[in-house]
């Protein structure tokens, strides 16, 4: 059984997902701003545009199907809303799903083994839609924790920037491992505050995606941090990137939300301060290293 799927976005990730959907036997069309024509009658739409463009794209595309699957990883910086909240604000009746996990577009396009999470209103509903995108090398695990999946996808980008900066400053692999671990603690505290399930955050869309993103130059966010750590300005680092750096737009709003929810996230704060021009890598590294050492496990 096949369905009709619209891919919104013709970037690397959109093309990779279109390839997956076609190989799974579905009828696929791709929407882009350069090719905005879209036919009615699709069963599902996959959002494969940058997080900051989701609202405008959903508003501008007519005849969208009721099922929206978001592959965007970020938080809307003007409002602090997740992609689920953005889509619901524009399309109140939409059935929303979040697709996330450790996956580089190049790996997916090459047919390399990849496992991701699809979260929706229920496990059964997520499983239903997952089967239309599942391949032997593209494994999709169902979840009913949309909040957890979206938090993991958004926050890991900010933490990857921190790891890139650390590596460029020559702080070593031990420091990077510490950043990943302590960054995951921050992500987990924030997720818990918003009701995310712990098992989601330790799964593919949380820890799994964090591990992938924090140590590879295939990651735009890690590479962005690497360039900043080597002395590039924020503007130069963005220009040197191979596409949209989601974490660069999420860092400030993530830091703001953490403070609003009274969740301590010093690594996210440090990245936000650097990107906003309020500080620099050297000073933020010194600040993090001067923090008092307390109990490793801190629960909100």
C-alpha positions as CSV (number, residue, x, y, z in Angstrom):
1,X,0.0,0.0,0.0
2,X,1.3,3.4,-1.0
3,X,0.3,7.0,-0.2
4,X,0.9,10.4,-1.7
5,X,3.5,12.5,0.2
6,X,4.5,16.1,-0.3
7,X,8.0,17.1,0.8
8,X,8.2,20.7,1.7
9,X,11.8,21.7,1.1
10,X,14.3,20.7,-1.6
11,X,17.5,21.0,0.5
12,X,19.7,18.0,1.3
13,X,17.4,16.7,4.0
14,X,14.3,17.2,1.9
15,X,15.8,15.3,-1.1
16,X,17.0,12.5,1.2
17,X,13.5,12.0,2.7
18,X,12.0,12.2,-0.8
19,X,14.3,9.4,-1.8
20,X,13.3,7.3,1.2
21,X,9.6,7.9,0.6
22,X,9.9,6.9,-3.1
23,X,11.9,3.8,-2.3
24,X,9.2,2.8,0.2
25,X,6.8,2.8,-2.7
26,X,5.0,6.1,-2.3
27,X,4.1,8.8,-4.8
28,X,6.2,11.8,-3.9
29,X,6.3,15.4,-5.0
30,X,8.6,18.2,-3.8
31,X,7.6,21.8,-3.0
32,X,10.1,24.6,-2.9
33,X,9.9,28.4,-3.2
34,X,11.3,28.0,-6.7
35,X,8.8,25.4,-7.6
36,X,5.7,26.2,-5.5
37,X,3.1,24.3,-7.5
38,X,1.4,21.7,-5.4
39,X,-1.5,19.4,-6.2
40,X,-4.3,18.6,-3.8
41,X,-5.1,15.1,-2.5
42,X,-1.8,14.2,-0.7
43,X,-2.1,12.1,2.4
44,X,0.8,13.6,4.3
45,X,3.3,16.4,4.1
46,X,6.9,16.3,5.4
47,X,8.3,19.6,6.6
48,X,12.0,19.6,5.6
49,X,12.6,23.3,5.8
50,X,14.6,25.3,8.5
51,X,12.8,25.7,11.8
52,X,12.6,29.5,11.4
53,X,10.8,29.1,8.0
54,X,8.2,26.6,9.2
55,X,5.5,29.1,10.0
56,X,5.8,31.0,6.7
57,X,5.9,27.8,4.6
58,X,2.8,26.3,6.3
59,X,1.0,29.6,5.9
60,X,1.9,30.0,2.2
61,X,1.3,26.5,0.9
62,X,-2.3,25.8,0.0
63,X,-4.1,22.4,0.0
64,X,-1.9,20.9,2.7
65,X,-3.0,17.5,3.9
66,X,-4.2,17.0,7.5
67,X,-1.1,15.0,8.5
68,X,2.1,17.1,9.0
69,X,5.4,15.4,9.7
70,X,8.1,17.8,10.8
71,X,11.7,17.0,10.2
72,X,12.8,20.5,11.4
73,X,14.9,20.7,14.5
74,X,14.7,24.0,16.3
75,X,12.6,26.5,18.3
76,X,11.0,29.5,16.8
77,X,13.2,32.3,18.1
78,X,10.6,35.1,17.9
79,X,8.0,33.2,20.0
80,X,9.8,30.3,21.8
81,X,7.4,27.8,20.2
82,X,8.2,24.3,19.2
83,X,7.4,23.2,15.7
84,X,4.4,21.3,17.0
85,X,3.1,24.6,18.5
86,X,3.9,26.6,15.4
87,X,2.0,24.2,13.1
88,X,-0.9,24.0,15.5
89,X,-1.1,27.8,15.6
90,X,-1.4,28.0,11.8
91,X,-3.3,24.7,11.2
92,X,-5.3,24.0,14.4
93,X,-6.7,20.7,13.0
94,X,-3.4,19.3,11.8
95,X,-2.3,15.9,13.0
96,X,1.3,16.6,13.9
97,X,4.3,14.2,14.0
98,X,8.0,14.9,14.7
99,X,10.7,12.9,12.9
100,X,14.1,13.2,14.5
101,X,17.2,11.2,15.3
102,X,20.9,10.7,14.5
103,X,20.8,11.1,10.7
104,X,23.0,12.9,8.2
105,X,21.3,13.6,4.9
106,X,24.3,12.3,3.0
107,X,24.2,9.0,4.9
108,X,20.5,8.5,4.3
109,X,20.9,9.3,0.6
110,X,23.8,6.8,0.3
111,X,21.6,4.1,1.8
112,X,23.6,3.7,4.9
113,X,21.9,2.2,8.0
114,X,20.1,4.9,10.0
115,X,17.6,4.8,12.9
116,X,15.2,7.6,13.8
117,X,12.1,8.3,15.9
118,X,8.7,9.3,14.7
119,X,6.6,10.8,17.5
120,X,2.8,11.5,17.3
121,X,-0.4,11.6,19.3
122,X,-0.1,7.9,20.1
123,X,2.2,4.9,19.5
124,X,-0.3,3.3,17.2
125,X,-0.7,6.5,15.1
126,X,3.1,7.0,14.9
127,X,3.6,3.3,13.9
128,X,0.9,3.7,11.2
129,X,2.7,6.6,9.5
130,X,6.2,5.2,10.2
131,X,5.5,2.2,8.0
132,X,5.2,4.4,4.9
133,X,8.7,5.7,5.3
134,X,10.5,2.6,6.7
135,X,13.2,0.8,4.8
136,X,15.6,-1.9,5.8
137,X,18.3,0.7,6.1
138,X,16.0,3.5,7.4
139,X,14.5,2.2,10.6
140,X,11.8,4.3,12.3
141,X,10.8,3.7,16.0
142,X,7.4,5.0,17.1
143,X,6.9,7.3,20.1
144,X,4.1,9.3,21.7
145,X,6.4,11.9,23.2
146,X,6.4,14.7,20.7
147,X,7.7,17.1,23.3
148,X,10.8,15.0,24.1
149,X,11.6,14.4,20.5
150,X,11.4,18.1,19.6
151,X,13.5,19.2,22.6
152,X,16.2,16.6,21.8
153,X,16.4,17.8,18.2
154,X,16.5,21.5,19.1
155,X,18.9,21.5,22.0
156,X,21.5,19.1,20.6
157,X,22.3,21.7,17.8
158,X,23.2,24.3,20.4
159,X,25.4,21.8,22.3
160,X,27.1,20.8,19.1
161,X,28.2,24.4,18.6
162,X,29.8,24.3,22.1
163,X,31.7,21.1,21.1
164,X,33.0,22.7,17.9
165,X,34.3,25.7,19.8
166,X,35.9,23.5,22.4
167,X,37.7,21.4,19.8
168,X,38.9,24.5,17.9
169,X,40.3,25.9,21.1
170,X,42.3,22.7,21.5
171,X,40.7,21.6,24.8
172,X,40.9,18.0,23.9
173,X,38.7,14.9,23.6
174,X,38.2,14.6,27.3
175,X,36.7,18.1,27.4
176,X,34.4,17.3,24.5
177,X,33.2,14.2,26.3
178,X,32.5,16.2,29.4
179,X,30.7,18.9,27.3
180,X,28.5,16.2,25.7
181,X,27.7,14.6,29.1
182,X,27.0,17.8,31.0
183,X,25.2,19.2,28.0
184,X,23.0,16.1,28.0
185,X,22.3,16.8,31.7
186,X,21.1,20.3,30.7
187,X,18.9,18.9,28.0
188,X,17.5,16.3,30.3
189,X,16.7,18.9,33.0
190,X,14.9,21.1,30.5
191,X,13.0,18.2,29.0
192,X,11.9,17.0,32.4
193,X,10.6,20.5,33.2
194,X,8.4,20.5,30.1
195,X,7.1,16.9,30.6
196,X,9.4,15.0,28.2
197,X,9.9,11.3,29.0
198,X,13.4,10.3,30.2
199,X,13.5,7.3,27.9
200,X,12.9,9.6,24.9
201,X,15.8,11.8,25.9
202,X,18.1,8.8,26.3
203,X,16.9,7.5,23.0
204,X,17.6,8.1,19.3
205,X,16.2,11.6,19.2
206,X,18.0,12.8,22.3
207,X,21.3,11.2,23.3
208,X,21.7,9.5,19.9
209,X,21.4,12.7,17.9
210,X,23.6,14.5,20.4
211,X,26.4,12.0,20.0
212,X,26.3,12.2,16.2
213,X,26.1,16.0,16.0
214,X,28.8,16.9,18.5
215,X,31.9,15.4,16.8
216,X,31.6,15.4,13.1
217,X,32.3,18.1,10.5
218,X,29.3,16.7,8.6
219,X,27.3,18.6,11.3
220,X,26.7,22.2,10.3
221,X,26.3,23.1,13.9
222,X,29.6,21.5,15.0
223,X,31.4,23.1,12.0
224,X,29.9,26.5,12.8
225,X,31.3,26.2,16.3
226,X,34.6,25.0,15.0
227,X,34.9,28.1,12.8
228,X,34.0,30.4,15.7
229,X,36.6,28.7,17.9
230,X,39.2,29.3,15.2
231,X,38.6,33.0,15.2
232,X,35.8,33.6,12.6
233,X,33.1,36.1,13.5
234,X,29.6,34.9,13.7
235,X,28.8,36.3,10.3
236,X,31.9,34.7,8.8
237,X,31.1,31.3,10.4
238,X,27.6,31.4,9.0
239,X,28.9,32.3,5.5
240,X,31.4,29.3,5.8
241,X,28.5,26.9,6.6
242,X,27.1,24.6,4.0
243,X,23.6,25.5,4.8
244,X,21.3,26.7,7.6
245,X,22.8,26.4,11.1
246,X,19.8,25.7,13.2
247,X,21.6,26.0,16.5
248,X,22.7,29.5,15.7
249,X,19.1,30.6,15.7
250,X,18.0,28.4,18.6
251,X,20.7,29.3,21.1
252,X,19.4,32.6,22.4
253,X,15.7,31.6,22.7
254,X,16.8,28.3,24.3
255,X,18.7,30.2,26.9
256,X,15.8,32.6,27.5
257,X,13.3,29.7,27.9
258,X,15.7,27.9,30.3
259,X,15.7,31.0,32.5
260,X,11.9,31.4,32.2
261,X,11.5,27.8,33.4
262,X,14.2,28.2,36.1
263,X,16.3,25.5,34.6
264,X,20.1,25.8,34.9
265,X,21.8,25.4,31.4
266,X,25.2,27.1,31.6
267,X,26.5,25.6,28.4
268,X,23.5,26.8,26.4
269,X,23.9,30.2,28.1
270,X,27.6,30.3,27.0
271,X,26.8,29.5,23.4
272,X,24.0,32.1,23.4
273,X,26.3,34.8,24.8
274,X,28.9,34.1,22.2
275,X,26.5,34.1,19.3
276,X,24.7,37.3,20.6
277,X,28.1,39.0,20.8
278,X,27.9,39.5,24.5
279,X,31.0,37.4,25.2
280,X,33.7,35.4,23.4
281,X,34.9,31.7,23.5
282,X,37.8,32.4,25.8
283,X,35.8,34.2,28.5
284,X,32.9,31.6,28.3
285,X,35.3,28.7,28.7
286,X,36.9,30.4,31.7
287,X,33.5,31.0,33.2
288,X,32.4,27.4,32.7
289,X,35.6,26.1,34.3
290,X,35.3,28.5,37.3
291,X,31.8,27.2,38.2
292,X,31.7,25.4,41.6
293,X,31.7,21.7,41.4
294,X,28.7,20.1,43.1
295,X,26.7,16.8,42.9
296,X,26.7,15.3,39.4
297,X,23.0,14.5,39.4
298,X,20.8,17.5,39.8
299,X,17.1,17.1,39.5
300,X,14.5,19.8,39.0
